Amino acid sequence: MASPATFEFTDANFETSAIQSAQPVLVDFWAEWCGPCRAIAPTIDQLATQYQGKVRVGKMDIDRNQKVALQYGVQSIPTLLLIKDGQVKQKWVGIVPAATLKQALDSVAG
């Protein structure tokens, strides 16, 4: 389902893979049963491929990884967080147009 470039975030690797990442990070909080999550999945995979080496783009399954989702106040999915230098720079809830995400990624990719 996911592109090989799409990173899989978990409760166990989130601190080192997202918060401490040298690259900006886009995290998609999702679940298998979520229709809007499945709808935005191709966009996330495309961005992961397009920004490979510049931005770490990945997904976190909230059914299997609830700790981080709770920590960041994820109440609806999909929720996307853009993290840079350990800080959440932007948060989106729901389906976000690819152009909006690209603009945000371009602004942090440097």
N, C-alpha and C positions, 0 to 999 in steps of 0.2 A: 504494500500500500504506500508506504513512505519512500521517498527518494533516498538513495544511498547518502546523499549530502545532508539529509535531515537528521539532526542529533536527537537522541532520546534522553530527556532529562528524567531523573528520579529523585526521590527524597534523599537518597544516599549520595548522589553526585552533584546536587544543585549548588551547594556552597562553592565547590571547587570549579565546576563547569560553567556556572552562570555568574555568581557574585564575584568570584576571584578571577574571572576570565580577562585576559589582556584585550580581547576583542569585544566589541559591543555584542549583545545577545538579544535575540527575539525568541520569547517562549510562548508557545500556544498551549494553553490549558484546555484539554479536550476530554471526551469520553466516547467510547465505541458507539453507544446508543444515541448520541446527540446528532440530530440531523444537520443543524447549522455547522457543527464541527466538521462533519463529512463534506459539507458544501465548500468550506474554506480550505480544506486539506490540500487540494491541488495548488492553490495559491501559495501556501506555506512551503510545499515541496519545490515549487518553481523558484521562490525566493531563496531557499536553501542552496539550490544549485547556482543561481545567479550571483549570490553574495558569498559563495564559498571562498574562504581565505580572508574575507573582510569582516563578515558578521557571522556569528554562530547562530544558526536558525534551527530550532527544534521544538519538540512537543513533549508535554507531560500529561500522562493519563491520570486524571484525578481519581479514578476508581482504585488505582493501584498505588497512588502517591498522594495521600490526603494532607500530610503534614505541611508541605510547602504551600499548597493551595489555601489552607487555612491561614497560614502565616501571612500571606499576601492578600487576604480578604476576597478570594475568588468565590463569588456567590452565584454567578451565571457563567455558562460556557457557550461558545468559546470566549475566553478572556485571553488577551495577548498583552504581554509586558515587554517593553523595550528597556533593557538594562545596560548601562554603561558605567564603568568605574564603580561597580557595586551598588549603584543607585538606580531606582526605577525612574526613567526619564519620561515614559509615556505608558498609558494603559488604555486599552480599547476593550469594550465588551460587545459581543455580537459579531456579525459578519462585517468585515472592514474591506473596502475596495483595495485592490492590489496597488493602485496608484498612490493611495494614502500611505500604505505601508512602505512602498518604494521611496517616497519622499522622506519619510522618517528615517529609513535605513541609510539613504544617501547623506542625510544630515549628520549621522553619527559615524559613518564608515570612514570618513576622512580620506 
